[in-house]
Amino acid sequence: MVSPSPAASPYDCRPPAPVNSRVEPFGPNALLVRFQNPDPDAAFLLIQALLRNLETHPLTGLIETTPGFHTLLFEFDPGHRPPPDALASLLDQLPAPTPSPPTRRRVVDIPVTYDGPDLDRVAAQRGLSPQEVVVLHSAPVYRVQMLGFSPGFPYLAGLDPKLHVPRMATPRPKVPAGSVAIGGEHTGIYPVATAGGWHLIGRTSLTLMDLDRAAREDPDAFLLHPGDGVRFVPVTSSPQPSAPPPATQ
């Protein structure tokens, strides 16, 4: 039986490592900060620390921030976007980033039926049996790195390198909601039916997004948030009950 590769905990509490950044215009009312450090964990920790600091030290005219893997997008009210150099200076003046307390983290168990149409293909590409893919995929506690490309889609960091496979050359026109998939070095869950090019290895009947609450731009519409832990729990083919997103704790 294949053994999971050793990996660092997704809940690293170390202070964010120094990360070089560059601020550049992004349309008439936005600025994009690019963090130029190849270490994704360092960029993630710094972005989350900056977001916490901005909650207590808000910038004038700032409407929204959108984190990416190595970027942070700042959207401002029309006419309030500062020059790139000014934003860089403001960010430098924020208190030194500190890691979030461990008590703020949570781990969400996701029941998964591993019967996806691409399970055998992923196994063959990696020289594994389908059962070995299940064992490797369900072993880690993943970290929600960011949400995108569709609303509420969690990009999960911590996938065993033995399961890294490139995305499909031709995306499917429609992937069912609840599909658990692998794309490159990440795994994720499709919260809604949409086109997608990740390899589908399973499915969950948990509801990741409340559409009515999402339409009202309620942040509690989503089950998962950046920084959360995710653990996949293999189940049989018996249907699992759906559950609404929990209230923010």
ZAPA-202173 format. One record per residue: residue in one letter; residue number from 1; x, y, z of N, C-alpha, C in turn. Coordinates in nm, 3 decimals, padded with zeros to 5 digits, m for minus. Example, Ala and Ser with C-alpha at 12.3 -4.5 7.8 and 13.67 -1.06 7.14 Angstrom:
  aa    i   n.east  n.north     n.up  ca.east  ca.north    ca.up   c.east  c.north     c.up
   A    1   01.319  m00.569   00.780   01.230   m00.450   00.780   01.320  m00.330   00.780
   S    2   01.285  m00.225   00.708   01.367   m00.106   00.714   01.290   00.003   00.787
END
This chain:
  aa    i   n.east  n.north     n.up  ca.east  ca.north    ca.up   c.east  c.north     c.up
   M    1   00.085  m00.119   00.000   00.000    00.000   00.000   00.089   00.125   00.000
   V    2   00.058   00.221  m00.084   00.137    00.342  m00.091   00.116   00.424   00.035
   S    3   00.222   00.492   00.079   00.215    00.575   00.199   00.208   00.721   00.158
   P    4   00.131   00.802   00.231   00.126    00.945   00.201   00.263   01.009   00.216
   S    5   00.292   01.106   00.129   00.418    01.179   00.138   00.417   01.268   00.260
   P    6   00.531   01.282   00.330   00.536    01.374   00.444   00.514   01.516   00.397
   A    7   00.440   01.592   00.474   00.410    01.730   00.436   00.400   01.814   00.561
   A    8   00.429   01.944   00.544   00.415    02.036   00.655   00.268   02.054   00.688
   S    9   00.242   02.083   00.814   00.104    02.107   00.855   00.049   02.229   00.786
   P   10  m00.077   02.226   00.739  m00.137    02.346   00.680  m00.165   02.452   00.784
   Y   11  m00.144   02.422   00.911  m00.170    02.517   01.015  m00.041   02.566   01.078
   D   12   00.046   02.616   00.994   00.174    02.670   01.039   00.148   02.803   01.109
   C   13   00.189   02.814   01.234   00.164    02.936   01.311   00.284   03.029   01.315
   R   14   00.384   03.003   01.233   00.501    03.088   01.233   00.464   03.227   01.181
   P   15   00.540   03.331   01.218   00.515    03.463   01.161   00.539   03.460   01.011
   P   16   00.465   03.542   00.936   00.486    03.544   00.792   00.629   03.580   00.756
   A   17   00.688   03.505   00.665   00.824    03.533   00.621   00.826   03.659   00.535
   P   18   00.940   03.727   00.529   00.949    03.846   00.443   00.914   03.811   00.298
   V   19   00.830   03.894   00.238   00.787    03.871   00.101   00.798   04.002   00.026
   N   20   00.868   04.003  m00.086   00.873    04.122  m00.170   00.741   04.139  m00.242
   S   21   00.703   04.263  m00.265   00.575    04.289  m00.332   00.588   04.404  m00.430
   R   22   00.494   04.407  m00.524   00.487    04.515  m00.621   00.341   04.556  m00.636
   V   23   00.314   04.686  m00.636   00.177    04.738  m00.651   00.163   04.795  m00.791
   E   24   00.055   04.755  m00.859   00.035    04.802  m00.996  m00.113   04.833  m01.020
   P   25  m00.142   04.926  m01.112  m00.282    04.960  m01.142  m00.356   04.839  m01.199
   F   26  m00.485   04.831  m01.166  m00.570    04.723  m01.215  m00.705   04.785  m01.250
   G   27  m00.709   04.851  m01.367  m00.830    04.924  m01.404  m00.833   05.060  m01.336
   P   28  m00.937   05.138  m01.359  m00.941    05.276  m01.308  m00.960   05.287  m01.157
   N   29  m01.016   05.184  m01.092  m01.051    05.196  m00.951  m00.990   05.088  m00.863
   A   30  m00.888   05.020  m00.912  m00.831    04.909  m00.834  m00.679   04.906  m00.846
   L   31  m00.618   04.848  m00.745  m00.474    04.825  m00.744  m00.449   04.678  m00.709
   L   32  m00.349   04.620  m00.772  m00.316    04.480  m00.748  m00.178   04.473  m00.684
   V   33  m00.171   04.406  m00.570  m00.043    04.383  m00.504   00.002   04.242  m00.539
   R   34   00.119   04.231  m00.599   00.178    04.101  m00.633   00.290   04.070  m00.534
   F   35   00.278   03.956  m00.468   00.380    03.912  m00.373   00.477   03.821  m00.447
   Q   36   00.603   03.862  m00.450   00.702    03.798  m00.537   00.791   03.702  m00.459
   N   37   00.729   03.614  m00.384   00.801    03.511  m00.311   00.752   03.376  m00.361
   P   38   00.841   03.285  m00.402   00.794    03.157  m00.456   00.729   03.066  m00.354
   D   39   00.742   03.097  m00.225   00.686    03.012  m00.121   00.538   03.045  m00.104
   P   40   00.445   02.958  m00.147   00.303    02.990  m00.137   00.255   03.003   00.006
   D   41   00.317   02.929   00.099   00.276    02.940   00.238   00.308   03.078   00.294
   A   42   00.425   03.131   00.261   00.463    03.264   00.308   00.368   03.369   00.254
   A   43   00.334   03.360   00.125   00.242    03.456   00.065   00.105   03.444   00.130
   F   44   00.058   03.322   00.153  m00.073    03.303   00.215  m00.078   03.365   00.354
   L   45   00.023   03.336   00.437   00.026    03.389   00.573   00.028   03.541   00.574
   L   46   00.106   03.601   00.483   00.114    03.746   00.479  m00.018   03.807   00.433
   I   47  m00.079   03.749   00.330  m00.207    03.802   00.281  m00.312   03.798   00.391
   Q   48  m00.322   03.686   00.462  m00.422    03.676   00.568  m00.392   03.774   00.681
   A   49  m00.264   03.793   00.712  m00.229    03.889   00.816  m00.264   04.031   00.774
   L   50  m00.239   04.065   00.647  m00.274    04.199   00.597  m00.425   04.221   00.603
   L   51  m00.502   04.119   00.566  m00.647    04.134   00.570  m00.695   04.158   00.713
   R   52  m00.636   04.090   00.811  m00.674    04.113   00.950  m00.639   04.255   00.993
   N   53  m00.520   04.303   00.951  m00.481    04.439   00.987  m00.573   04.543   00.923
   L   54  m00.617   04.515   00.800  m00.704    04.611   00.731  m00.841   04.619   00.797
   E   55  m00.882   04.513   00.868  m01.010    04.519   00.939  m01.007   04.624   01.050
   T   56  m00.892   04.644   01.112  m00.880    04.741   01.220  m00.815   04.871   01.175
   H   57  m00.756   04.871   01.056  m00.695    04.992   01.001  m00.743   05.009   00.856
   P   58  m00.873   05.038   00.837  m00.928    05.044   00.701  m00.870   05.160   00.620
   L   59  m00.859   05.138   00.491  m00.809    05.241   00.401  m00.926   05.324   00.349
   T   60  m00.906   05.452   00.334  m01.010    05.543   00.287  m01.056   05.503   00.147
   G   61  m01.188   05.487   00.131  m01.245    05.457   00.000  m01.235   05.312  m00.042
   L   62  m01.178   05.226   00.042  m01.163    05.085   00.005  m01.299   05.016   00.012
   I   63  m01.338   04.949  m00.099  m01.465    04.879  m00.105  m01.447   04.731  m00.073
   E   64  m01.346   04.671  m00.134  m01.333    04.525  m00.122  m01.189   04.485  m00.148
   T   65  m01.148   04.375  m00.085  m01.020    04.313  m00.114  m01.045   04.170  m00.158
   T   66  m00.969   04.125  m00.258  m00.984    03.989  m00.310  m00.848   03.922  m00.311
   P   67  m00.828   03.821  m00.224  m00.698    03.753  m00.222  m00.686   03.649  m00.331
   G   68  m00.564   03.631  m00.381  m00.531    03.523  m00.474  m00.418   03.441  m00.416
   F   69  m00.357   03.355  m00.498  m00.246    03.274  m00.449  m00.128   03.361  m00.408
   H   70  m00.093   03.456  m00.493   00.021    03.544  m00.466  m00.017   03.690  m00.489
   T   71  m00.144   03.724  m00.481  m00.189    03.860  m00.509  m00.296   03.901  m00.408
   L   72  m00.315   04.033  m00.399  m00.423    04.089  m00.319  m00.477   04.209  m00.396
   L   73  m00.603   04.201  m00.437  m00.666    04.306  m00.517  m00.740   04.402  m00.425
   F   74  m00.713   04.533  m00.443  m00.780    04.638  m00.368  m00.873   04.714  m00.463
   E   75  m01.002   04.715  m00.431  m01.100    04.789  m00.512  m01.150   04.909  m00.432
   F   76  m01.146   05.027  m00.496  m01.180    05.151  m00.429  m01.303   05.216  m00.492
   D   77  m01.366   05.304  m00.413  m01.472    05.388  m00.469  m01.415   05.471  m00.583
   P   78  m01.496   05.500  m00.686  m01.446    05.584  m00.795  m01.389   05.716  m00.741
   G   79  m01.270   05.747  m00.789  m01.205    05.870  m00.748  m01.124   05.860  m00.620
   H   80  m01.123   05.743  m00.554  m01.052    05.727  m00.429  m00.932   05.633  m00.441
   R   81  m00.902   05.584  m00.560  m00.789    05.494  m00.574  m00.659   05.572  m00.556
   P   82  m00.576   05.534  m00.459  m00.449    05.605  m00.441  m00.349   05.564  m00.548
   P   83  m00.243   05.641  m00.568  m00.136    05.598  m00.659  m00.072   05.470  m00.605
   P   84  m00.017   05.388  m00.694   00.046    05.263  m00.648   00.150   05.285  m00.539
   D   85   00.234   05.388  m00.553   00.337    05.412  m00.452   00.275   05.448  m00.318
   A   86   00.161   05.519  m00.322   00.097    05.557  m00.196   00.042   05.435  m00.124
   L   87  m00.018   05.340  m00.199  m00.069    05.219  m00.135   00.046   05.138  m00.077
   A   88   00.156   05.130  m00.151   00.272    05.056  m00.100   00.320   05.116   00.030
   S   89   00.321   05.249   00.038   00.365    05.316   00.159   00.267   05.290   00.274
   L   90   00.135   05.293   00.243   00.035    05.267   00.346   00.047   05.125   00.401
   L   91   00.071   05.029   00.312   00.086    04.891   00.358   00.208   04.875   00.446
   D   92   00.315   04.950   00.413   00.436    04.943   00.495   00.412   05.000   00.634
   Q   93   00.313   05.091   00.647   00.287    05.154   00.776   00.194   05.072   00.865
   L   94   00.133   04.968   00.811   00.047    04.884   00.892   00.129   04.812   00.999
   P   95   00.068   04.775   01.110   00.142    04.698   01.212   00.202   04.572   01.153
   A   96   00.312   04.529   01.209   00.379    04.408   01.159   00.282   04.291   01.161
   P   97   00.270   04.217   01.049   00.178    04.104   01.045   00.213   03.999   01.149
   T   98   00.111   03.942   01.209   00.129    03.834   01.306   00.037   03.720   01.267
   P   99   00.074   03.596   01.298  m00.011    03.483   01.265  m00.139   03.486   01.347
   S  100  m00.246   03.430   01.293  m00.372    03.424   01.365  m00.363   03.318   01.475
   P  101  m00.435   03.338   01.586  m00.433    03.237   01.692  m00.488   03.105   01.643
   P  102  m00.433   02.992   01.690  m00.483    02.862   01.647  m00.630   02.842   01.674
   T  103  m00.685   02.911   01.777  m00.826    02.892   01.811  m00.919   02.944   01.702
   R  104  m00.868   03.027   01.613  m00.954    03.081   01.508  m00.971   02.982   01.392
   R  105  m00.890   02.879   01.390  m00.896    02.785   01.280  m00.999   02.677   01.309
   R  106  m01.053   02.619   01.204  m01.145    02.508   01.219  m01.117   02.409   01.108
   V  107  m01.159   02.286   01.128  m01.145    02.182   01.028  m01.285   02.131   00.994
   V  108  m01.317   02.129   00.866  m01.448    02.085   00.819  m01.432   01.948   00.754
   D  109  m01.505   01.851   00.804  m01.506    01.717   00.745  m01.601   01.714   00.627
   I  110  m01.552   01.667   00.513  m01.632    01.658   00.391  m01.648   01.511   00.355
   P  111  m01.769   01.455   00.367  m01.788    01.315   00.326  m01.782   01.304   00.174
   V  112  m01.707   01.207   00.125  m01.687    01.193  m00.020  m01.713   01.049  m00.063
   T  113  m01.792   01.035  m00.166  m01.806    00.907  m00.235  m01.708   00.907  m00.351
   Y  114  m01.606   00.823  m00.343  m01.500    00.822  m00.444  m01.541   00.731  m00.561
   D  115  m01.625   00.786  m00.649  m01.668    00.712  m00.767  m01.666   00.801  m00.892
   G  116  m01.579   00.902  m00.891  m01.574    00.997  m01.001  m01.532   00.934  m01.132
   P  117  m01.574   00.996  m01.244  m01.544    00.939  m01.376  m01.396   00.940  m01.412
   D  118  m01.315   01.022  m01.341  m01.173    01.031  m01.373  m01.085   00.960  m01.271
   L  119  m01.145   00.890  m01.176  m01.066    00.825  m01.071  m00.969   00.724  m01.130
   D  120  m01.017   00.639  m01.220  m00.930    00.537  m01.280  m00.820   00.601  m01.363
   R  121  m00.853   00.711  m01.433  m00.753    00.776  m01.518  m00.642   00.838  m01.432
   V  122  m00.680   00.903  m01.323  m00.579    00.961  m01.234  m00.490   00.851  m01.178
   A  123  m00.552   00.740  m01.137  m00.475    00.628  m01.084  m00.375   00.576  m01.187
   A  124  m00.420   00.560  m01.311  m00.333    00.508  m01.416  m00.218   00.605  m01.446
   Q  125  m00.249   00.735  m01.450  m00.145    00.833  m01.479  m00.036   00.834  m01.372
   R  126  m00.074   00.807  m01.249   00.022    00.814  m01.140   00.075   00.678  m01.098
   G  127   00.039   00.572  m01.171   00.088    00.439  m01.139   00.035   00.386  m01.008
   L  128  m00.090   00.418  m00.978  m00.152    00.378  m00.853  m00.279   00.299  m00.881
   S  129  m00.332   00.235  m00.778  m00.464    00.176  m00.788  m00.566   00.281  m00.747
   P  130  m00.693   00.269  m00.788  m00.794    00.365  m00.744  m00.801   00.375  m00.591
   Q  131  m00.788   00.262  m00.523  m00.795    00.266  m00.377  m00.678   00.343  m00.318
   E  132  m00.561   00.334  m00.379  m00.446    00.411  m00.332  m00.468   00.560  m00.351
   V  133  m00.534   00.596  m00.461  m00.569    00.738  m00.481  m00.658   00.786  m00.369
   V  134  m00.757   00.705  m00.332  m00.849    00.742  m00.224  m00.773   00.759  m00.093
   V  135  m00.683   00.666  m00.063  m00.607    00.673   00.062  m00.522   00.800   00.065
   L  136  m00.453   00.829  m00.044  m00.366    00.947  m00.048  m00.448   01.076  m00.042
   H  137  m00.562   01.077  m00.113  m00.641    01.199  m00.119  m00.709   01.230   00.013
   S  138  m00.746   01.128   00.088  m00.819    01.150   00.213  m00.728   01.158   00.335
   A  139  m00.596   01.148   00.315  m00.503    01.149   00.428  m00.478   01.288   00.488
   P  140  m00.456   01.393   00.407  m00.416    01.522   00.466  m00.533   01.598   00.527
   V  141  m00.497   01.697   00.607  m00.589    01.806   00.639  m00.547   01.922   00.550
   Y  142  m00.631   01.955   00.453  m00.599    02.058   00.355  m00.626   02.197   00.412
   R  143  m00.569   02.296   00.347  m00.598    02.435   00.382  m00.667   02.503   00.265
   V  144  m00.773   02.577   00.294  m00.840    02.656   00.190  m00.749   02.774   00.159
   Q  145  m00.688   02.771   00.041  m00.593    02.875   00.003  m00.666   03.001  m00.044
   M  146  m00.771   02.982  m00.119  m00.849    03.094  m00.171  m00.980   03.040  m00.226
   L  147  m01.074   03.131  m00.253  m01.200    03.096  m00.319  m01.204   03.159  m00.457
   G  148  m01.243   03.089  m00.558  m01.253    03.128  m00.697  m01.267   02.999  m00.770
   F  149  m01.263   02.977  m00.891  m01.286    03.060  m01.005  m01.435   03.089  m01.022
   S  150  m01.518   03.000  m00.962  m01.661    03.025  m00.950  m01.690   03.054  m00.803
   P  151  m01.802   03.119  m00.770  m01.827    03.158  m00.631  m01.819   03.038  m00.536
   G  152  m01.736   03.053  m00.434  m01.726    02.952  m00.331  m01.639   02.833  m00.363
   F  153  m01.573   02.831  m00.480  m01.488    02.717  m00.516  m01.360   02.723  m00.432
   P  154  m01.334   02.622  m00.346  m01.215    02.627  m00.261  m01.094   02.563  m00.330
   Y  155  m00.988   02.640  m00.344  m00.860    02.584  m00.385  m00.791   02.533  m00.259
   L  156  m00.766   02.403  m00.253  m00.715    02.340  m00.133  m00.568   02.305  m00.150
   A  157  m00.485   02.357  m00.061  m00.342    02.329  m00.062  m00.312   02.211   00.028
   G  158  m00.212   02.134  m00.010  m00.170    02.019   00.069  m00.187   01.886   00.000
   L  159  m00.218   01.888  m00.131  m00.236    01.763  m00.205  m00.103   01.688  m00.215
   D  160  m00.108   01.559  m00.188   00.012    01.475  m00.196   00.071   01.485  m00.338
   P  161   00.203   01.509  m00.351   00.264    01.517  m00.484   00.240   01.394  m00.570
   K  162   00.216   01.279  m00.507   00.188    01.158  m00.585   00.059   01.170  m00.665
   L  163  m00.025   01.269  m00.630  m00.153    01.286  m00.699  m00.157   01.407  m00.791
   H  164  m00.044   01.476  m00.808  m00.043    01.592  m00.896  m00.059   01.547  m01.042
   V  165  m00.162   01.597  m01.106  m00.186    01.568  m01.247  m00.228   01.698  m01.315
   P  166  m00.182   01.722  m01.439  m00.221    01.844  m01.508  m00.371   01.846  m01.536
   R  167  m00.424   01.965  m01.547  m00.566    01.979  m01.577  m00.596   01.922  m01.715
   M  168  m00.721   01.890  m01.738  m00.763    01.830  m01.864  m00.740   01.926  m01.980
   A  169  m00.698   01.874  m02.092  m00.673    01.958  m02.209  m00.802   02.020  m02.260
   T  170  m00.913   01.946  m02.251  m01.043    01.996  m02.294  m01.139   01.993  m02.176
   P  171  m01.175   02.111  m02.122  m01.265    02.113  m02.006  m01.403   02.055  m02.040
   R  172  m01.468   02.001  m01.940  m01.606    01.956  m01.956  m01.697   02.080  m01.964
   P  173  m01.801   02.074  m02.046  m01.893    02.188  m02.051  m01.974   02.204  m01.924
   K  174  m01.992   02.095  m01.846  m02.067    02.107  m01.722  m02.019   02.002  m01.623
   V  175  m01.980   02.048  m01.505  m01.939    01.961  m01.395  m02.047   01.970  m01.288
   P  176  m02.096   01.858  m01.237  m02.202    01.863  m01.135  m02.156   01.929  m01.006
   A  177  m02.247   01.999  m00.941  m02.218    02.056  m00.810  m02.183   01.945  m00.712
   G  178  m02.086   01.971  m00.625  m02.043    01.872  m00.527  m01.931   01.783  m00.576
   S  179  m01.887   01.801  m00.701  m01.779    01.718  m00.753  m01.647   01.751  m00.682
   V  180  m01.576   01.647  m00.640  m01.444    01.661  m00.578  m01.341   01.631  m00.686
   A  181  m01.244   01.720  m00.702  m01.159    01.712  m00.820  m01.015   01.745  m00.787
   I  182  m00.927   01.708  m00.880  m00.784    01.739  m00.873  m00.746   01.816  m00.998
   G  183  m00.669   01.925  m00.978  m00.618    02.003  m01.089  m00.479   02.052  m01.057
   G  184  m00.377   01.996  m01.122  m00.241    02.036  m01.092  m00.201   01.995  m00.951
   E  185  m00.154   02.092  m00.872  m00.109    02.063  m00.737  m00.217   02.089  m00.631
   H  186  m00.338   02.115  m00.677  m00.447    02.144  m00.584  m00.562   02.046  m00.601
   T  187  m00.642   02.036  m00.498  m00.770    01.968  m00.507  m00.878   02.069  m00.471
   G  188  m01.002   02.039  m00.505  m01.109    02.134  m00.480  m01.245   02.069  m00.493
   I  189  m01.348   02.149  m00.468  m01.486    02.102  m00.472  m01.567   02.203  m00.551
   Y  190  m01.642   02.155  m00.651  m01.728    02.244  m00.729  m01.855   02.273  m00.649
   P  191  m01.877   02.398  m00.605  m01.996    02.428  m00.526  m02.123   02.437  m00.609
   V  192  m02.109   02.470  m00.736  m02.224    02.479  m00.827  m02.187   02.410  m00.958
   A  193  m02.288   02.375  m01.034  m02.264    02.316  m01.166  m02.204   02.422  m01.258
   T  194  m02.092   02.389  m01.321  m02.024    02.484  m01.408  m01.928   02.408  m01.498
   A  195  m01.877   02.475  m01.599  m01.772    02.415  m01.681  m01.646   02.400  m01.597
   G  196  m01.563   02.300  m01.630  m01.441    02.282  m01.552  m01.348   02.180  m01.615
   G  197  m01.218   02.199  m01.590  m01.118    02.112  m01.649  m01.039   02.031  m01.548
   W  198  m01.091   02.019  m01.425  m01.023    01.937  m01.325  m01.071   01.793  m01.335
   H  199  m00.989   01.701  m01.284  m01.022    01.559  m01.288  m01.116   01.524  m01.173
   L  200  m01.231   01.466  m01.206  m01.334    01.437  m01.107  m01.311   01.299  m01.048
   I  201  m01.282   01.295  m00.917  m01.253    01.167  m00.854  m01.360   01.125  m00.753
   G  202  m01.452   01.215  m00.720  m01.556    01.181  m00.624  m01.662   01.288  m00.618
   R  203  m01.748   01.276  m00.518  m01.858    01.371  m00.502  m01.899   01.377  m00.356
   T  204  m01.950   01.493  m00.317  m02.007    01.510  m00.184  m02.145   01.571  m00.200
   S  205  m02.234   01.537  m00.109  m02.368    01.595  m00.112  m02.381   01.712  m00.015
   L  206  m02.270   01.751   00.049  m02.274    01.871   00.132  m02.298   01.993   00.044
   T  207  m02.372   02.088   00.095  m02.396    02.213   00.025  m02.286   02.312   00.061
   L  208  m02.209   02.354  m00.038  m02.099    02.447  m00.013  m02.141   02.592  m00.023
   M  209  m02.255   02.619  m00.089  m02.296    02.757  m00.106  m02.448   02.767  m00.102
   D  210  m02.498   02.860  m00.021  m02.640    02.891  m00.016  m02.668   02.998  m00.119
   L  211  m02.736   02.961  m00.227  m02.753    03.053  m00.339  m02.831   03.178  m00.300
   D  212  m02.933   03.163  m00.217  m03.012    03.279  m00.177  m02.928   03.377  m00.096
   R  213  m02.850   03.325  m00.003  m02.766    03.413   00.078  m02.652   03.472  m00.005
   A  214  m02.601   03.395  m00.101  m02.497    03.448  m00.189  m02.549   03.564  m00.272
   A  215  m02.676   03.554  m00.315  m02.735    03.662  m00.394  m02.746   03.791  m00.313
   R  216  m02.752   03.777  m00.180  m02.757    03.895  m00.093  m02.617   03.937  m00.049
   E  217  m02.514   03.872  m00.108  m02.374    03.900  m00.075  m02.346   03.877   00.073
   D  218  m02.410   03.775   00.129  m02.389    03.736   00.268  m02.264   03.649   00.274
   P  219  m02.159   03.690   00.348  m02.037    03.609   00.353  m02.059   03.472   00.415
   D  220  m02.165   03.457   00.494  m02.195    03.327   00.554  m02.265   03.232   00.457
   A  221  m02.278   03.275   00.331  m02.338    03.187   00.231  m02.246   03.070   00.196
   F  222  m02.118   03.082   00.229  m02.021    02.981   00.190  m01.984   02.894   00.310
   L  223  m01.974   02.765   00.286  m01.935    02.671   00.390  m01.789   02.689   00.430
   L  224  m01.703   02.715   00.331  m01.559    02.722   00.354  m01.507   02.862   00.331
   H  225  m01.400   02.895   00.403  m01.337    03.027   00.393  m01.185   03.009   00.393
   P  226  m01.110   03.105   00.334  m00.965    03.093   00.334  m00.909   03.073   00.474
   G  227  m00.817   02.979   00.486  m00.759    02.946   00.615  m00.824   02.827   00.684
   D  228  m00.945   02.792   00.644  m01.010    02.674   00.702  m00.934   02.548   00.666
   G  229  m00.947   02.447   00.750  m00.896    02.315   00.717  m01.007   02.230   00.660
   V  230  m00.971   02.140   00.571  m01.067    02.048   00.508  m01.011   01.908   00.515
   R  231  m01.094   01.816   00.562  m01.056    01.676   00.569  m01.161   01.595   00.493
   F  232  m01.118   01.518   00.393  m01.209    01.435   00.315  m01.226   01.300   00.384
   V  233  m01.352   01.262   00.403  m01.384    01.138   00.473  m01.451   01.043   00.375
   P  234  m01.385   00.933   00.335  m01.446    00.840   00.239  m01.572   00.777   00.298
   V  235  m01.674   00.768   00.213  m01.799    00.704   00.253  m01.837   00.604   00.145
   T  236  m01.937   00.522   00.173  m01.987    00.428   00.074  m02.074   00.504  m00.025
   S  237  m02.134   00.432  m00.117  m02.217    00.495  m00.219  m02.353   00.538  m00.167
   S  238  m02.381   00.514  m00.038  m02.510    00.555   00.017  m02.518   00.707   00.019
   P  239  m02.633   00.765  m00.016  m02.645    00.911  m00.017  m02.622   00.968   00.123
   Q  240  m02.556   01.084   00.128  m02.533    01.154   00.253  m02.626   01.275   00.261
   P  241  m02.675   01.308   00.383  m02.765    01.422   00.396  m02.693   01.552   00.368
   S  242  m02.765   01.646   00.308  m02.709    01.776   00.281  m02.710   01.858   00.410
   A  243  m02.621   01.957   00.417  m02.617    02.044   00.534  m02.594   02.186   00.486
   P  244  m02.665   02.285   00.543  m02.643    02.424   00.503  m02.512   02.476   00.560
   P  245  m02.457   02.582   00.501  m02.335    02.641   00.557  m02.358   02.684   00.701
   P  246  m02.262   02.658   00.791  m02.279    02.697   00.930  m02.262   02.846   00.948
   A  247  m02.316   02.898   01.056  m02.297    03.039   01.088  m02.151   03.062   01.125
   T  248  m02.102   03.183   01.100  m01.963    03.217   01.133  m01.943   03.209   01.284
   Q  249  m01.835   03.146   01.321  m01.805    03.134   01.464  m01.709   03.242   01.508
END
